[in-house]
Amino acid sequence: MEALSEAKHRGEYIIMNVLGDKAIVRRLSEMGMISGKKVTVISLSTDSSGMMIYFQGQRLAISLDIAERIVVRDIKEKAGDKLHSLSDLKIGKSGIVRKMVGDRALRRRLLDMGLTNNTMIKVNQIAPLGDPIELMVRGYKLSLRKRDASCVLIEEM
């Protein structure tokens, strides 16, 4: 993990944390810059100038000061931990989809629901008897059977 201002190459990053006083953190969260969101670096910071990013369908120029407060991780960077099944994730925990297992029809159906590689997922609720699991994926709620969720391998955040 590193500050956005220290990004070494252009490409996609995941926001891990936003640092600073309450006013700045609140302002950035109002813009949608919260942990788990994806940001694409268009141009790297040079000297004391800011940088260009692509975030939620918009090109934004941000100052070096703001970029230093946003902690990111390269989306392609592996954490080194082994992959866990989505069905093992606890309420409130989140992860990044890394791999799908199972038959072709099931993988296709999960992909159609938005569970693609490098997608951030958060477990919102689990039914009282443990099945199904309610997830937050790409800004919407998705319910999955535990059997189907066990075919999604994630990297826990």
VOGU-3710 file (C-alpha; in Angstrom, 3 decimals, decimal comma):
1> mealseakhr> 0,000/0,000/0,000  1,133/3,486/-0,819  -0,164/7,004/-1,186  -1,762/7,783/-4,546  0,885/10,468/-5,079  3,559/7,741/-4,933  1,994/5,665/-7,733  4,779/4,311/-9,904  2,791/3,692/-13,072  -0,476/4,550/-14,756
11> geyiimnvlg> -3,295/2,070/-14,261  -5,970/0,919/-11,852  -5,696/1,115/-8,074  -8,081/0,340/-5,208  -8,587/2,933/-2,484  -7,686/1,333/0,843  -8,040/4,328/3,161  -8,408/8,116/3,195  -6,332/9,987/5,777  -6,565/13,505/7,148
21> dkaivrrlse> -8,836/15,669/9,244  -12,603/15,093/9,347  -13,448/17,840/6,863  -11,211/16,485/4,108  -12,235/12,865/4,691  -15,921/13,893/4,630  -15,483/15,944/1,447  -13,721/13,102/-0,346  -16,335/10,591/0,835  -19,075/12,877/-0,534
31> mgmisgkkvt> -17,294/12,601/-3,886  -17,321/8,812/-3,486  -13,660/8,365/-2,594  -14,052/5,697/0,048  -12,216/2,441/0,660  -12,943/-0,235/-1,887  -13,516/2,108/-4,838  -11,456/1,863/-7,990  -9,419/4,799/-9,317  -7,393/4,925/-12,540
41> vislstdssg> -4,239/7,036/-12,705  -4,039/8,825/-16,056  -0,952/10,950/-15,441  1,579/10,637/-12,642  2,530/13,508/-10,371  5,648/15,386/-11,410  7,435/17,716/-9,009  4,808/19,663/-7,054  2,095/19,514/-9,692  -1,021/17,448/-9,210
51> mmiyfqgqrl> -2,135/14,399/-11,096  -4,969/13,329/-13,389  -7,182/10,431/-12,393  -10,273/8,758/-13,783  -12,861/8,129/-11,067  -16,509/7,088/-11,445  -16,737/8,128/-15,076  -15,007/11,488/-14,659  -11,523/12,812/-15,260  -10,339/14,683/-12,193
61> aisldiaeri> -7,265/16,779/-11,503  -6,230/16,448/-7,878  -3,527/18,254/-5,978  -0,462/16,511/-4,634  -1,654/17,257/-1,082  -4,929/15,385/-1,632  -3,186/12,539/-3,482  -0,894/12,040/-0,468  -3,939/11,455/1,754  -5,416/8,663/-0,374
71> vvrdikekag> -3,877/5,263/0,409  -4,156/2,862/-2,535  -3,042/-0,577/-3,643  -2,350/-1,660/-7,199  -5,301/-3,730/-8,363  -2,975/-6,346/-9,877  -0,844/-6,622/-6,746  -1,350/-9,887/-4,925  -1,493/-9,695/-1,153  0,365/-12,985/-0,784
81> dklhslsdlk> -2,404/-14,565/1,272  -4,117/-17,638/-0,043  -7,531/-17,194/-1,586  -10,642/-17,710/0,508  -14,127/-18,738/-0,495  -16,717/-15,971/-0,554  -18,994/-18,157/1,577  -16,421/-17,988/4,429  -16,450/-14,171/4,613  -18,044/-12,673/7,752
91> igksgivrkm> -20,609/-9,852/7,903  -19,058/-6,434/7,253  -15,869/-7,876/5,731  -14,888/-7,235/2,145  -12,679/-8,775/-0,494  -11,650/-8,685/-4,126  -12,757/-11,370/-6,575  -9,698/-13,220/-7,878  -10,966/-16,489/-9,366  -14,084/-18,511/-10,221
101> vgdralrrrl> -14,331/-22,276/-9,919  -17,154/-24,634/-10,795  -18,922/-25,588/-13,974  -19,070/-23,263/-16,955  -22,775/-22,392/-16,617  -22,362/-21,308/-12,994  -19,264/-19,210/-13,770  -21,127/-17,537/-16,655  -24,122/-16,751/-14,422  -21,878/-15,260/-11,714
111> ldmgltnntm> -20,039/-13,158/-14,307  -23,391/-11,914/-15,643  -24,294/-10,796/-12,110  -21,176/-8,607/-11,991  -18,786/-10,866/-10,079  -15,808/-10,325/-12,364  -12,087/-10,347/-11,525  -10,851/-7,393/-9,428  -14,371/-6,501/-8,287  -14,759/-5,360/-4,686
121> ikvnqiaplg> -17,388/-7,301/-2,682  -18,694/-6,695/0,826  -20,877/-9,071/2,840  -23,909/-7,050/3,887  -26,044/-9,677/5,656  -26,361/-13,408/6,147  -29,771/-15,041/6,525  -30,580/-16,430/10,001  -30,060/-20,015/8,863  -26,858/-19,091/6,970
131> dpielmvrgy> -28,234/-19,253/3,442  -28,411/-17,003/1,312  -25,722/-14,330/1,661  -26,464/-10,694/0,779  -23,543/-8,899/-0,887  -22,782/-5,326/-1,949  -21,343/-5,481/-5,463  -20,821/-2,430/-7,698  -23,277/-0,367/-5,648  -26,171/-2,842/-5,577
141> klslrkrdas> -27,254/-5,669/-3,290  -26,973/-9,220/-4,555  -28,146/-12,390/-2,814  -26,299/-15,633/-3,497  -26,761/-19,179/-2,290  -23,932/-20,290/-0,062  -23,213/-23,142/-2,499  -22,739/-20,644/-5,358  -20,720/-18,255/-3,168  -18,276/-21,054/-2,365
151> cvlieem> -17,282/-21,088/-6,067  -16,037/-17,480/-5,882  -12,491/-17,208/-4,573  -11,568/-13,865/-3,079  -8,647/-12,060/-1,507  -9,821/-10,736/1,842  -9,220/-7,060/2,547
//
